[in-house]
Amino acid sequence: MGLKLGKEDNNKNFDPSLYKSVVGSLMHLTATRLDIIFAVSLISRFMERPKEAHWQATKRILRYVKGAKSLGILYTTSECSDLVGYTDSDWAGSVDDRKSTYGYLFHMGSGEISWASKK
């Protein structure tokens, strides 16, 4: 939270193969863990030349996932079938190109039915 990652970070380079492996695993996990989608999409932008700061952000996501194992999507039958939507944006939040990031999530009843984020 509050961390701004950029491509031209002044930190040391990090092993790209390990970084790609861990980020790929996290991307697979986002199918059932919507709470990490934004963070994983952010760190996946730096797979070409990861730095130590990018690895630290990745480890923070892994610590969060370890501490929140019980979270995830669970679809159950429910009387309530209200459609609820949420949206958020980060205007000009990218340090590298000043582009905005936004996302949305819709859920109906007990589970999410649609979500996306885009830079």
PLY file of the C-alpha trace (Angstrom):
ply
format ascii 1.0
element vertex 119
property float x
property float y
property float z
element edge 118
property int vertex1
property int vertex2
end_header
0.00 0.00 0.00
1.42 3.33 -1.00
4.36 1.72 -2.82
5.16 3.13 -6.26
7.14 0.72 -8.40
8.91 1.82 -11.57
10.98 0.18 -14.29
13.98 2.39 -13.69
14.34 1.65 -9.98
17.82 2.27 -8.54
17.90 -1.11 -6.79
20.01 -4.12 -7.71
18.86 -6.48 -10.44
17.06 -9.65 -9.38
17.07 -13.17 -10.89
14.46 -13.00 -13.73
13.78 -16.75 -13.85
12.81 -16.97 -10.17
10.78 -13.78 -10.43
8.88 -15.05 -13.50
8.20 -18.38 -11.81
6.73 -16.83 -8.66
4.72 -14.18 -10.54
3.35 -16.87 -12.88
2.20 -18.90 -9.88
0.53 -15.84 -8.40
-1.21 -15.15 -11.73
-2.63 -18.67 -11.65
-3.86 -18.07 -8.10
-5.83 -14.97 -9.14
-8.51 -17.21 -10.67
-9.89 -17.75 -7.16
-8.28 -14.88 -5.25
-9.68 -11.62 -6.57
-8.16 -9.69 -3.69
-4.65 -10.00 -5.17
-5.41 -9.29 -8.85
-4.34 -5.66 -8.84
-1.09 -6.31 -6.95
-0.15 -9.27 -9.17
-0.89 -7.35 -12.35
1.30 -4.54 -11.07
4.33 -6.72 -10.35
3.89 -8.62 -13.62
4.81 -5.43 -15.52
8.42 -5.82 -14.42
9.16 -9.39 -15.54
11.64 -8.29 -18.20
14.13 -6.69 -15.79
13.04 -7.22 -12.17
14.76 -5.28 -9.43
15.13 -5.98 -5.73
12.19 -3.65 -4.93
9.94 -5.66 -7.25
10.95 -8.87 -5.48
10.20 -7.29 -2.09
6.70 -6.38 -3.33
6.24 -9.95 -4.58
7.27 -11.37 -1.20
4.77 -9.07 0.48
1.98 -10.53 -1.67
3.12 -14.04 -0.76
3.04 -13.15 2.96
-0.48 -11.77 2.52
-1.67 -14.94 0.78
-0.15 -17.08 3.52
-1.94 -15.09 6.20
-5.29 -15.03 4.39
-5.66 -18.67 3.34
-9.35 -18.76 4.17
-10.23 -16.07 1.60
-11.39 -17.00 -1.88
-14.50 -17.38 -4.01
-17.19 -19.68 -2.66
-20.44 -19.99 -4.60
-23.43 -21.13 -2.56
-27.17 -21.06 -3.08
-28.69 -17.94 -1.63
-32.02 -16.18 -1.36
-30.37 -12.84 -2.05
-29.58 -12.29 -5.71
-28.76 -8.59 -5.62
-26.27 -7.32 -8.17
-23.61 -5.18 -6.50
-20.70 -3.46 -8.23
-17.53 -1.72 -7.10
-15.03 0.35 -9.03
-11.77 2.15 -8.27
-9.13 4.06 -10.16
-5.64 5.44 -9.70
-5.40 8.57 -11.83
-1.94 8.94 -13.42
-0.54 6.53 -10.82
2.15 4.88 -12.96
5.57 6.33 -12.22
6.90 5.35 -15.66
4.28 6.71 -18.06
1.73 8.55 -15.83
-1.10 6.33 -17.09
-4.11 5.55 -14.94
-5.19 2.16 -13.64
-8.82 1.30 -13.03
-10.82 -1.77 -12.18
-14.28 -3.05 -11.38
-15.95 -5.99 -9.67
-19.55 -7.20 -9.82
-21.01 -9.86 -7.62
-24.42 -11.41 -7.40
-25.60 -13.46 -4.48
-22.67 -15.23 -2.87
-19.91 -14.81 -5.46
-18.22 -12.64 -8.00
-19.44 -12.85 -11.58
-17.31 -10.29 -13.40
-14.11 -8.37 -12.73
-11.40 -6.56 -14.63
-8.56 -4.11 -14.25
-6.78 -2.13 -16.93
-3.91 0.31 -17.20
0 1
1 2
2 3
3 4
4 5
5 6
6 7
7 8
8 9
9 10
10 11
11 12
12 13
13 14
14 15
15 16
16 17
17 18
18 19
19 20
20 21
21 22
22 23
23 24
24 25
25 26
26 27
27 28
28 29
29 30
30 31
31 32
32 33
33 34
34 35
35 36
36 37
37 38
38 39
39 40
40 41
41 42
42 43
43 44
44 45
45 46
46 47
47 48
48 49
49 50
50 51
51 52
52 53
53 54
54 55
55 56
56 57
57 58
58 59
59 60
60 61
61 62
62 63
63 64
64 65
65 66
66 67
67 68
68 69
69 70
70 71
71 72
72 73
73 74
74 75
75 76
76 77
77 78
78 79
79 80
80 81
81 82
82 83
83 84
84 85
85 86
86 87
87 88
88 89
89 90
90 91
91 92
92 93
93 94
94 95
95 96
96 97
97 98
98 99
99 100
100 101
101 102
102 103
103 104
104 105
105 106
106 107
107 108
108 109
109 110
110 111
111 112
112 113
113 114
114 115
115 116
116 117
117 118
